[in-house]
């Protein structure tokens, strides 16, 4: 799979914009129950100090990316700046960004990165952040006869030739280009497993793996409030699905807190 497909899709992005979401003209491939749709997230912020990894871009990110691409292309912006703006606007955009900011603040990432406000990572301090996904193009899985956003495991990614190809040819090369001192955070189980695989394969070092956050999706129910200790297990209803993930969320919280606290103390020592 080619990593840089922007030129091939630029005319379609300029013509369709946000209306291109769901258009077959943007489909990269279909294999079994899985399919991929192009998103113009090719830009790699190689000097970033923090890399946040999700599962795959969602529909909101597609909409923002396509809309931004259309706007920039129509005003004649050059390719590099267009791709930078698309990534800055679209990566973890929409309602999920509020939850992401809240969690990053909770673990003192502002102090670790030496900035005043985490929101600056999408504005004046955007050079410090690289946002990406295990499957960098939008991955879908057929459920109940319709395409739904893929939210499966890393094992599923590696078992699907289509998704594995995107992971190995788009995600891995971008990681190889990154600042060797960058810190990595996975959003949920799949990205965390993917990053641990990268450690095992030697693509990143174990000490670069800062930890895991709950996925910031606004559709995650009590996941973020529970993860941030705003709600206790006994506050959740008996059938709340978060109860089945509580052990993982607890372990992820404690691990990330320990790692972030250690870095903050190290910074204070200088």
C-alpha positions in Angstrom: 0.0 0.0 0.0 1.4 3.4 -1.0 1.9 5.8 1.9 1.5 9.0 -0.1 -1.8 9.0 -2.1 -2.7 12.6 -1.7 -1.9 13.6 -5.3 -4.1 10.7 -6.5 -7.1 11.8 -4.4 -6.6 15.6 -4.4 -9.0 16.3 -7.3 -11.7 14.1 -5.7 -11.2 15.8 -2.3 -11.5 19.3 -3.9 -14.7 18.3 -5.7 -16.5 16.3 -3.0 -15.3 17.7 0.3 -17.3 16.4 3.3 -19.8 14.9 0.9 -17.1 12.4 -0.1 -17.4 10.5 3.2 -19.0 7.2 2.2 -18.3 7.7 -1.5 -17.0 4.6 -3.1 -14.5 6.8 -5.0 -12.4 6.9 -1.8 -12.4 3.2 -1.0 -8.9 1.7 -0.9 -9.9 -1.9 -0.8 -12.3 -4.5 0.5 -11.4 -8.0 1.8 -13.9 -10.2 3.5 -15.8 -8.2 6.0 -13.2 -5.4 6.2 -12.7 -2.3 4.0 -10.5 0.8 4.0 -11.2 4.4 3.0 -8.6 7.0 2.2 -8.0 9.8 4.6 -5.4 12.5 3.8 -3.4 11.9 7.0 0.0 11.3 5.3 1.8 14.1 7.2 4.3 12.8 9.8 5.5 15.2 12.4 8.9 13.6 12.7 10.2 15.8 15.5 7.2 15.4 17.8 7.9 14.6 21.5 4.5 12.9 22.0 2.9 10.3 19.7 -0.8 9.4 20.4 -2.0 6.3 18.7 -5.7 5.4 18.1 -7.2 2.3 16.4 -8.3 4.0 13.1 -9.7 7.4 12.0 -13.5 7.6 12.5 -16.3 9.3 10.5 -15.9 12.6 12.4 -12.2 12.6 11.5 -13.0 11.8 7.8 -15.5 14.7 7.7 -13.1 17.2 9.2 -10.2 16.0 7.0 -12.2 16.1 3.8 -13.7 19.5 4.6 -10.2 20.9 5.4 -8.7 19.4 2.3 -11.4 20.9 0.1 -11.0 24.3 1.7 -7.2 24.4 1.4 -7.1 23.0 -2.1 -9.6 25.6 -3.3 -7.5 28.4 -1.9 -4.4 27.0 -3.6 -2.4 26.1 -0.6 0.8 24.0 -1.2 0.7 20.3 -0.5 2.9 20.3 2.6 0.9 23.0 4.4 -2.4 21.5 3.3 -1.4 18.1 4.8 -0.2 19.8 8.0 -3.5 21.6 8.4 -5.6 18.5 7.6 -3.8 16.5 10.3 -3.9 19.3 12.9 -7.7 19.8 12.4 -8.8 16.3 11.9 -6.6 14.1 14.2 -8.8 13.1 17.2 -11.1 16.0 16.2 -14.7 16.5 17.3 -16.1 15.7 20.7 -13.4 13.2 21.5 -10.7 15.9 21.7 -12.3 17.3 24.8 -12.0 13.9 26.5 -8.4 13.5 25.2 -7.4 16.9 26.6 -9.0 16.1 29.9 -7.0 12.8 30.2 -3.7 14.4 29.1 -4.2 17.1 31.7 -4.9 14.5 34.4 -1.5 12.9 33.8 0.4 16.2 33.7 1.4 16.0 30.1 1.5 19.8 30.0 4.4 19.7 32.5 6.1 16.9 30.8 6.0 18.7 27.5 6.8 22.1 29.0 3.6 23.9 27.8 1.0 25.9 29.6 -2.1 24.3 28.1 -2.7 20.9 26.5 -5.0 22.5 24.0 -1.8 24.2 22.5 -0.9 20.8 21.0 -3.5 21.5 18.3 -2.5 25.2 17.9 0.8 27.0 18.7 2.5 23.8 20.0 1.4 21.4 17.3 5.0 20.7 16.5 5.2 18.6 19.7 2.4 16.2 18.8 2.1 13.4 16.2 -1.3 11.8 16.0 -1.7 8.5 14.2 -3.6 5.2 14.2 -2.8 1.5 14.1 -4.7 1.4 10.8 -3.9 4.9 9.5 -6.7 4.9 6.9 -10.3 4.6 8.0 -11.0 0.9 8.6 -14.6 -0.6 8.5 -16.0 -3.9 9.4 -19.4 -5.2 8.2 -21.8 -5.6 11.1 -25.5 -6.4 10.6 -25.1 -6.0 6.9 -23.6 -2.5 7.1 -20.1 -1.0 7.3 -19.3 0.1 10.8 -16.1 1.6 12.1 -13.5 -1.1 13.0 -13.0 -1.3 16.8 -11.5 -4.8 17.0 -8.3 -6.1 18.5 -4.7 -5.9 17.3 -4.9 -9.7 16.7 -7.7 -9.0 14.2 -5.6 -6.4 12.4 -2.8 -8.8 12.0 -5.1 -11.6 10.7 -6.7 -9.4 8.0 -4.4 -9.1 5.0 -5.9 -5.7 4.2 -5.6 -4.2 7.6 -2.2 -5.7 8.3 -0.9 -4.3 5.0 -2.0 -0.8 6.1 -0.4 -1.2 9.5 2.9 -2.5 8.1 3.2 -0.2 5.2 1.7 3.0 6.6 2.0 2.9 10.4 5.4 1.2 10.8 7.3 3.4 8.4 6.0 6.5 10.0 7.2 5.2 13.5 10.6 4.5 12.0 10.9 8.2 11.0 10.0 9.6 14.4 12.1 11.4 17.0 13.9 8.5 18.8 13.1 10.2 22.2 9.4 10.5 21.5 6.9 9.2 24.1 4.0 7.0 23.0 0.5 6.7 24.4 -2.1 4.2 23.1 -5.8 4.9 23.2 -7.3 1.7 24.4 -6.4 -2.0 24.1 -5.7 -2.4 20.4 -3.2 0.5 20.1 -1.5 -0.5 23.3 -1.0 -4.1 22.0 0.2 -2.7 18.7 2.8 -0.5 20.5 3.9 -3.4 22.7 4.4 -5.4 19.4 6.5 -2.5 18.1 8.6 -2.7 21.3 9.1 -6.4 20.8 10.1 -5.9 17.2 12.6 -3.2 18.1 10.8 -0.3 16.3 10.5 1.7 19.6 12.2 1.2 23.0 10.3 0.1 26.1 11.1 3.4 27.9 9.4 5.3 25.1 6.1 3.6 25.9 4.5 6.0 28.4 1.3 4.1 28.8 -2.4 3.9 27.8 -5.5 6.0 28.0 -9.1 5.1 27.8 -10.3 5.6 24.3 -11.6 9.3 24.3 -14.7 8.6 22.1 -17.8 10.5 23.3 -19.7 7.2 22.7 -17.7 5.4 25.4 -20.2 5.9 28.1 -18.6 5.9 31.5 -15.2 4.8 30.3 -13.4 8.2 30.6 -15.1 9.2 33.9 -14.2 5.8 35.4 -10.7 6.0 34.0 -10.1 9.4 35.5 -11.5 8.3 38.9 -14.5 10.6 38.6 -16.7 7.5 39.0 -16.1 4.4 41.2 -17.0 0.8 40.2 -19.9 0.9 42.7 -21.3 4.0 40.9 -21.8 2.0 37.8 -25.0 0.2 37.0 -24.8 -3.7 37.2 -24.9 -4.1 33.4 -22.6 -1.2 32.6 -20.1 -2.6 30.0 -17.3 -0.7 31.7 -17.5 -3.2 34.5 -16.0 -5.8 32.2 -13.1 -3.5 31.3 -12.5 -2.1 34.8 -9.4 -4.2 35.5 -7.7 -3.1 32.3 -8.6 0.5 32.9 -7.4 0.4 36.5 -4.0 -1.1 35.4 -3.6 1.3 32.6 -4.4 4.3 34.9 -1.9 3.2 37.5 0.8 2.4 35.0 0.5 5.8 33.2 0.3 7.7 36.5 3.5 6.0 37.7 5.3 6.8 34.5 4.1 10.3 34.2 4.8 11.1 37.9 8.3 9.8 37.5 8.9 12.1 34.5 7.5 15.1 36.3 9.8 14.4 39.3 12.8 14.1 36.9 11.9 17.4 35.4 11.7 19.0 38.8 15.2 17.7 39.6 16.8 19.6 36.8 
